[in-house]
């Protein structure tokens, strides 16, 4: 589990924008957790630097390009708002990254239990969200 405000990288610039990893790096930090589970030896600092050097951000911003991490072993599958398929994606060992908090935060999903998703949350001390709190999700 990586936290976006970890002192080892939280103050670093996210992509090429004005934000830091701590202030707006929940998506990139969630993707970093998936990269770590795929290739190991990665953390939000090394993934952010890799993305900066390999076209992982839109123009001069910190806007993440979902398909950019393909060379790191993650093939982007798409977006969905179909909540019944989250469990199937996890069953087929896909990494699921969900948008919660009314579209303001991203987490990596590690399981489903009843009407909740179990998560590694890079920004908050939460380990679950209601499925109804998900705006959309993407998977690798």
N, C-alpha and C positions, 0 to 999 in steps of 0.2 A: 504494500500500500504506500503510495506516495501522497504527500500533502503539498499543495501548490504554494503554501507560505513557508515551507521549510527554509531555514536560514541559509542553506547551501545554494539555493537558487531563487527563492522568492523575490528578491530585489532586482533580479535580472530582467532586462527588457524582453517582452513577449514579442517574438517576430520582429517587425520593423516599426511597430506602432508606438503609441505613447504609454501604453499600459505595461505593468510588470507581470511576471508569472503569478505573483501573489494576488494581484488585483483582478486579473481576468484570464488566468491560465487554467481554468478547470477542464476545458475540453482537451487541451494539449496535455495536461497532466493525466487525464483519464486515458488518452491514447498512449502516453508513456507507460502506463501500467500494462497495457496490452503488448506493447513492444517488448517490455521487460520479460513478460511471460513467453514471448515468442523467441527472441534472440538473446535475452539476458544482457547483463552489463549495460543497461540503459537507465537513465533517470530523467526527470524533466529538464535538467540543464543540458545534458548531452542530446536529448531528442530535440529541444528547442534550437540548439546550435546546428544540429544536422538539418532541421527543416529550413533554417535561414540560408544554409549553403546549398540546398538542393530543391529550391522552388516550392517549399512547403507552405508559404504564406502568400496571400494575394497582394501583389504590388508592394507598396510601402506600408503595409498594415500588419496587424497581428491576426488577421482573418485566416483561419486554418483551411488548407486544401485537403479534403478527406482522402483523396487518392494518392497523396504525396508519399505516404509511408509504404507503398507497394514494395520498393526495394528492400524494406526492412522486414518483409515477410507477411504483410497485412494487405489482403485484397479487399477493398471496400465493396460491400454488397449492396448498399442502398439505404434509403430512409423508409420508415413506415410509421403509421399511426395505428396499425392493427395490433392491439395489445395481446390478443390471444396467441400470437406467434412468437412472443419473446421466449417462452419456454422451449419452443422448437429450435430456435436459433442457438440457445444454450446447449440443448441436447446434441446438436450437430457441431459442438465445440466452437461456435462463433463467439467472438467478443461483441457484446452489446453495450453501446454507450447511449444512455438515455438523457434527454433534455427534461429537466424538472424545474420546480419553482417558477411556474408560469413563463417558461422559456428563458430563464436567466441563469441556469446552472446545468452543468453536465456531470454525470457520474458513470462509472462502469458497473454494469450489472453482473453479479456473481450467482444469483439464484432467484427463484420465484417461490413464494410460500403463500398460498391462498390468494388474497387480494393485495399482496405486497411484493415488491422487488427487493431483494437483498443486494446491497451495493458496497463498493469501496468508494467513499465520497472524498474527493481531494480537497474540499473546502470547508466542510462542516463535520461535526462529530455525530454523524448519523450513519446508521447501518441499514436503513430501509426507508422506502417511500411507498405510499399507496400507488397501485397501478393507475388509479385515476389522476394522480399528480403528474403523470408523464405527458408531455406535449407531443413528442416524437422521439424516435430513436434511430440510430444507425448501427450497422453491424459490419464486422470484418470476419 
